[in-house]
Amino acid sequence: MANHKATKKAIRSSAKKRLLNRYQHVTTRNMVKKLRATTDHAMAVELFKSVSSALDKLAKRNIIHRNKAANNKSKLARLVNNLKQAAA
C-alpha cells in the first residue's frame, strides 16, 4: 500500500481514468459492431461518421494506438463502400 499522500491520490485518479477509458473503449467497440451489422448504405454512412469520430478521439487520448484507429477506419470505410456497390 502507498505511504505518500500524492501516491494515494495517483492511485485514486488512475482508477477513475481507467474506468472512463474502459467505458469509452467498450462504447466505441459496440458502435463498430453495430456498423458492421448494418446492411443499409445510408444508415452505414451516418454510423461511419460517428464511429470514425469516436475512433479518432480514442487515438487522441492514447486509449488506442493511432495506427489501430486508422486501420479500423480504413476497413470500415471499405465496408461502407462495398455496401454502396452492392445496393447499386
C-alpha positions as CSV (number, residue, x, y, z in Angstrom):
1,M,0.0,0.0,0.0
2,A,1.2,3.5,-0.8
3,N,2.5,5.6,2.1
4,H,2.7,9.1,0.5
5,K,-0.3,11.4,0.1
6,A,0.5,12.1,-3.5
7,T,0.8,8.4,-4.3
8,K,-2.6,7.6,-2.8
9,K,-4.1,10.4,-4.9
10,A,-2.4,9.0,-8.0
11,I,-3.9,5.6,-7.3
12,R,-7.4,7.0,-6.9
13,S,-7.2,9.2,-10.0
14,S,-5.7,6.4,-12.2
15,A,-8.5,4.1,-11.1
16,K,-11.1,6.7,-12.2
17,K,-9.3,7.3,-15.5
18,R,-9.1,3.5,-16.1
19,L,-12.9,3.2,-15.7
20,L,-13.6,6.1,-18.0
21,N,-11.1,4.8,-20.6
22,R,-12.7,1.3,-20.5
23,Y,-16.2,2.8,-20.9
24,Q,-15.2,4.8,-23.9
25,H,-13.4,1.9,-25.5
26,V,-16.3,-0.5,-25.0
27,T,-18.8,2.0,-26.3
28,T,-16.8,2.5,-29.4
29,R,-16.4,-1.2,-30.0
30,N,-20.2,-1.6,-29.7
31,M,-20.6,1.2,-32.3
32,V,-18.2,-0.7,-34.6
33,K,-20.2,-3.9,-34.2
34,K,-23.4,-2.1,-34.9
35,L,-21.9,-0.6,-38.1
36,R,-20.6,-4.0,-39.3
37,A,-24.1,-5.5,-38.8
38,T,-25.7,-2.8,-40.9
39,T,-26.9,-3.6,-44.4
40,D,-28.4,-0.3,-45.3
41,H,-25.9,2.1,-47.1
42,A,-27.5,5.4,-45.9
43,M,-27.5,4.3,-42.3
44,A,-24.0,2.9,-42.6
45,V,-22.7,6.3,-43.8
46,E,-24.2,8.1,-40.8
47,L,-22.9,5.5,-38.4
48,F,-19.5,5.6,-40.1
49,K,-19.2,9.4,-39.3
50,S,-19.8,8.9,-35.6
51,V,-17.6,5.8,-35.4
52,S,-14.7,7.4,-37.1
53,S,-15.0,10.4,-34.8
54,A,-15.1,8.2,-31.8
55,L,-12.0,6.2,-33.0
56,D,-10.1,9.5,-33.6
57,K,-11.0,10.6,-30.0
58,L,-9.7,7.3,-28.6
59,A,-6.5,7.7,-30.5
60,K,-6.1,11.3,-29.5
61,R,-6.4,10.3,-25.8
62,N,-4.0,7.4,-26.2
63,I,-6.7,4.9,-25.3
64,I,-5.9,3.0,-28.5
65,H,-2.9,3.4,-30.8
66,R,-3.3,5.9,-33.7
67,N,-2.4,3.2,-36.3
68,K,-5.1,0.9,-34.9
69,A,-7.7,3.7,-35.3
70,A,-6.5,4.3,-38.8
71,N,-6.7,0.6,-39.7
72,N,-10.2,0.3,-38.2
73,K,-11.4,3.4,-40.1
74,S,-9.9,2.1,-43.3
75,K,-11.6,-1.3,-43.0
76,L,-14.9,0.3,-42.1
77,A,-14.8,2.7,-45.0
78,R,-14.2,-0.2,-47.3
79,L,-17.2,-2.0,-45.8
80,V,-19.4,1.1,-46.3
81,N,-18.2,1.5,-49.9
82,N,-19.0,-2.2,-50.6
83,L,-22.5,-1.7,-49.3
84,K,-22.9,1.1,-51.8
85,Q,-21.8,-1.1,-54.7
86,A,-24.0,-4.0,-53.5
87,A,-27.0,-1.7,-53.4
88,A,-26.4,-0.4,-56.9
